[in-house]
């Protein structure tokens, strides 16, 4: 796996590298030496142009926040049989926010067919798998909200359509359909509505909430620890754990829903992370092994084997403290806990944040959305590989389990290997639809991660 590193302050670190490279360029030029990596680095940095990209909401590639949230309401309103909408509101220290939460219980929308076991509600006595998908935690990551919207639209089209979106490596159509009907979802399409408003007002690099706190540093596990490269502009954690209404409401949702599965969706790079963020370690044991197997399969099926697959603190090359994912895994004890980084333009100028975190053209944006809606569906039958999730029992009850949990994991891994022609997981080449990354020269590989940053 290629080493990934990142500076907390994109501007200061990138400028520091630029100054160092230019100094090296001047020194080597004075000495009559031209073949210097620092010179190449300086020239490369100088050629990075800030295109000052921003979306034209009027032409429809991206929805502004008001349009996006109204679309959420429309989808729920037209599918009230199996969807419902809750608006949570909270004020903390004089600062207020709200959280729209969509509950989707697919089996309530299906009329039982006596001739088809997979169309009926789950067998009595077997828990449904509870899945929480969270999007829009950082305001600048518009693409994640677009994925949430398209996922809800897909769910509205029914279980047969949903099953058609999964990778064949995830399971059969019947397994995917049954897994979908055996699940109940809480979907947060835009966690950070106030931060998103600041972005739409013109601050395209803003990731924090409406009063300058990073929603993904405001959780209680290792809260407030400041790494050597801590940057308050990017990741100020607030005055105390859950001081912010966004994190407080999301924690309340976790406490009430008690999910088996948590997926926090970000952009800024291509990566599939499991815990931990606050230390350079990964969980161990059968459940952790299943999480890794699932992520490798998602990488092959939906990320073209380009995604980093690792614990967050290992895979991105820096430690993050007070994150949602670590709290969900360590404190809330959710057995399947992931952070998905679904897109990043690593060649963008460090201040060209809309381009850095979001695909620009409509075709590319639609490719990314389709890939990660598909990943959200493929995950469901893959959960049969995890020993602490009831998906295996639900599929076994319908004759669709395909063996025990360890067998399911092996089956997923073998199917993914067949799809990619026997290639390995982790970072590598591939032609998936997730993003279209251009390789950098080897001497610049570290630069594209340091200068850009990630979403989480």
N, C-alpha and C positions, 0 to 999 in steps of 0.2 A: 504494500500500500504506500502510495506517495505521501510524504509528510505534508500536512497542511498547517500553516500558521497564519495568524491574523493579528493586526494591530488594533488596539481598541480605538484609537483616534485615527481614522482613515487619513484625514488631512495632514496631521502633524507627522505621522509616521511616514507617509508617502513623500512629503516634502523633505523630511530628514534624509530619506533614501536618495531623493533627487539631488540634494545638496552634496551628499557624500559621493554620489556617482559623478557629479559635475566636477568636484574637486579632484577625484581620481582621473577624470578625463583631462583636466588641465595639467596635472602633474605628469601624466604619461606623455601628453603632447609635448610638454616642455623638455622631457627626456628623450623625445624622438621615438617613443614606443607607441604603436597604434593598436596592437592586438591585446586589448585588455578587457576582461569581462565587465569591469566597472564602466568603461566607455560605452560598451554595448547597452548596459543598463541605463545609463544616462540618456543615450539617444532614444532608447525605447520609451522612457518616461516622457521625454520631450515630444514624442509623436502621439501620445495619448491626448486626444482632443475632447474637451468637454462639449458635447453636442447640445447640452441643456435640454435634453428630451423631456417631454411631458405629454400626457395623454390629452387627446381632444375628445372629451366626453360626449360631445354632440354627434360624433360620427360612429359611435357604438362599439368600438373595440373594447373599451372598458366602461363600466358603469360607475357613475359617481355614487357616493355613499347613500344619498337619498333614494336614488333609483334602485340601487342594489337591495336596500332594506325593503323597499316597496315590492320588489320582485319576490323577496322571501315571503312577504305577507300574501301576495297573490297566489303563489304556489300552495301555501298552506290553506288558504281560503277555498281553493278549488279542490282540495283533497282532504277535507275535514274528517272523512271516515277513518283515516289512519295517520293523519298529521295534526298536530296542535302547536300553537305558538304561545309562549310565555314571555313577557317582558319584565325582567328584573330591574329594580332601581335601587341605588344605594348612594348615600352621602357619607364621606369620611373626611373629617377635618375641614368641613366647609366646601369640599369639592365633590361634585356629583357626576355619576355616569349611569348608563343603562346597558343592559345585556339582553339581546334577543336570543332565545333558545327555542329551537324547533325539536319537538319530539316526533319521531317516526317509528310506528309500530306496524310493519308491513303486513303481518298476518291479519290485522283487522280490516284490511282492504281487499281480502281475497274470499270469495265464496267457496266453501269447501266442495271439492269434487270427489265423490265417493270412489271414483276410479283412479285417483292420483293421490298417493300419500304425500307427495311434496307440495301439493296445493293446500293441504289442510293446515290448521294451526299446529304448533308444536305439541308433541305428546305430553299429556298431563303429567305433572310431577317432575319434568325436566325444566330447569331454569332456561330462560332466554339469555343469550349472550348480550350483555349491555356494553354498548360502544359509544364513546364520546369523541367526536371530531371537533377540534378547535381551530379556527382560522382567524386571520386578521389581528394577531396579537401586537404586531408592530405596524404602524400606520402606513409606512412606505411600501409595504409588501402587498400591493393591490392584487397581484396574481392569485394569492391564496384565497381571497374573497371570491374571485371569479370561479375557482374550483368548487367552493362551497355552493355557489348558485347553481352550477351545472350539475352537481351531485344531487341537489334537491329536485331539479327538473328531471333528472334520470329516475329518481325514486318515484316521481309522480307518474311515470310511464308504465309502472308495474313490474312484477318480478321477472317476467320473461325478458323484458328489455334490460333490466338490471343484470340478469345472468349473462346476457350477450356481451357485456362490457368487460368481463373478467378475462384475464389471460387463460389460455388452455392449460397452462402449467399449474394453475391454482386448483384445478379440479374439473370435473365434468360440469356441463350445464346444469344437470340435475342437482349436483352437490352445491353449486353456487346458488341456485334458486332456493334450495332448502336452507342453506346457511343464511341467506338474506331473510327468509321468512322466520327463521329461528332467532332473529336478533331484534333488539330494540335500540334506537339511536337517540342520542342527544347531540344536536349539531349547533354549534355557535358560529354563525357565518361571519361575524365581525366583532371580535372581543373589544377592540380599542377604538370606539367610535369617535372619541374626542381627539385622539392622536391622528386619526384618519382625517378629521376636519382640518387640522393644522397642515397636513400634507396637501389637501385640496386647495388650501389657501395660498400655496406656493412654496412651502418648506418641504421639498421633495426628499430630503434626507432624514426627516423626522421619524424616529422609531418609538419615542416615549409617549406617555399619555398627555392629557390636556394640561397637567401642571408639572411636566418635566420628569416624571418617574418612569423607569423602564418596567413595564408590567411583568416582564420575564426575569426580573431580579428582586421581586417583592414577595417571594415565597419563603417559608420558614426554614427550609433545610440549608444550612450554611449561609443564612442571610447576612449581609453586611460585610462579609469577608472581602477585602480588597486585594486583588492580585497586583503584582508589581507594575503591570501595564494598565491598571484600572483607569478608566476615563469617565468622569462624571457626566460629560456631555452625551455619551452614548448609553451608559448603563447605571445611572443613579438609582439606588435601590429603595429610596423612600426613607421615612423616619423610623419605621418599624415593619416587621413582617405584616403583610395584609393591611398596611396603612392606606392602600389605594382601593377604591371601590371595584375596579376591574378584577383584581386578584381576589378580593374578598367575596365577590359574587360567584366567581368561578369555583372557589373553594366550597362555598355553600352548595353549589350544584353538585360537586363531587361528593360531598357528604351525604346529600339526599339520594343521588342516583347510584352510588357505589359501583362504578363501572368495572367490567373485566378488562376493558381495552381503552387506552387513551392514545390519541394521535394528535400532536400539536404541529400544525403545518406552517412552515416558514419559507422564505426565499432568501437568497444571498449566495448560495452555492448549491451543488448537487450532493446530497448526503442523506443517509438513513441512519439515525442515531438511536441507540438504546442508552439507558443510564450507564455511567454517571456523568454529569456535567461538572461537578465540583471537585472531582479527583480523577486522576489518570488511571482509572480502573474500570472494569466491567463486572456486572454481576456474574455469579457462577451457579451451577446446578442445572437440573433438567429444564426448568422454565426459561432460564437465560439462554440455554442452548437452543431451545425452540424459537426464542425471539431472534437470535442470530440467523437461524435457518430461514425463517420467514423473511427477514430483511434481505438476505442474499437472493431469495427467489423474487422478491419485489424488484430488486436491483436489475436482475436479468430481464424480467418481463416488462418493466415500465421505465427503466432508467438507462437501458442500453449498456449495462455494466459499467457506467461511468461514476455512479454514486460511491462516495466513501461509506463503508459499512463498519461501524465501530461504536464504542461508547463515546459520548460527546466530548469528554475531556481528553480522550485519546485521539479521536478522529480529526478534530479541528485544530489541535495543537495548542490550545489554551484552556484554562479552567474558568467556568462560569459559576457564580455563587448565587443562591437564592432563586433557582429556576423552577418553573412549574413542573417540568418533567421529573426532576429529582424529588420534589415534594410528593408528586403523585405516586412514584415508585416506593420511596423510602417511608414516608409518613402515612399516606393513604393506602399503601400496599396493593396497588392495582397491578395485577400480574403481568399484563402486556402494556408496556409503556414506551412510546416512540416519539421522537421528533423527526419530522420529514422536512428536509430542505429541498425544494422542488425545482429551483431555477437560480442561476446566477450568471451574469455576463462578466467574466473575470478580465475582460479587456477594456471595460468601461473606465473612463476617468473617475478618480476618486470622489469627485463632486457631482458626477453625472448619475445621480442616485436612482432616478426613475428607470434609466436604462440598465443600471447595475442589478436591480432587484426584480425587474419585470420585462418580459419579452415585448419588443416594440411593435412589430408588425402583426397584423391580424392573423395571418396564417400561422405564424410561429406561436402566437398566444393560444390559438385554438389547439395546436398540437400539444402544448404543455398541459392545457386544461384536460384534454382527452386522456393523456397519459396518466394523470394523477387522479382523475375520477375513476379510471380503470383500476388504479392501484387501490383506491378505497374500497372497491368491490372485490378485487382479487384477495384482499386481506381476509375477507370473511370465511371462505372455505379453508384458507390456510390455517386458520385458528384451530382447526382440528388437531394440529400438531402440538398444541400447548396443553400440558397436563392439568393446568389450573383454570381452564376455561371450559364451560359446559358445551361448547360446539361439538366436540367429539361425541358426547352422549346423545345430543340431538340428532346428529347425522346417523349414528349407529341405530337409533330407534326407528329410523326410516329405511334402514338397509343401505345407507349411503356412506357409511363411515370409512370403509376401506382399511380396517385394521386398528391397532392401538395407537396411542399418541406418538410413540417413537417411530412406528411404521409410517404414520402420516408425515412426520418430519422428513424421513428418508424419501418418501414418495414425492414430496414437494421439491426437495433438492434434486432428485434424479430427473424430474420433469423439467426443471429449469435448466439443468445441464444439457438435456436433449435439445431444448429450444435454442440454446446459444452454441450448439455444436460441440459441447464438451468443454467450453472455456470455464475459467474459474470466476469466483465472485470478486468483490472489491472493486478497486478502481481499474479501469481498462477501457479499451475501445468498445465500440458497439454502435448500432444504428437505431437505438430506440428513439421514441418521439419526445422524450422529456425535454431536451434542449439540444442546440446545435453548437457545441463548443469547438472552437478552433484551437489546435495545439499551439502553445508558445514554445520558443526555443528553450532548451533545458536550463540555460543559465538564468532565464527569467521566470521559471516556474514558481519560485518562492514569492516573487514580486506580485504576481496576480492575486495571491491570497492575502499577502500583507496589506496591499493597498486597498483591496476591495472590502473585506470584512464579510461576515455572514449575517443571516437573519436572526438566529437564536442568540 
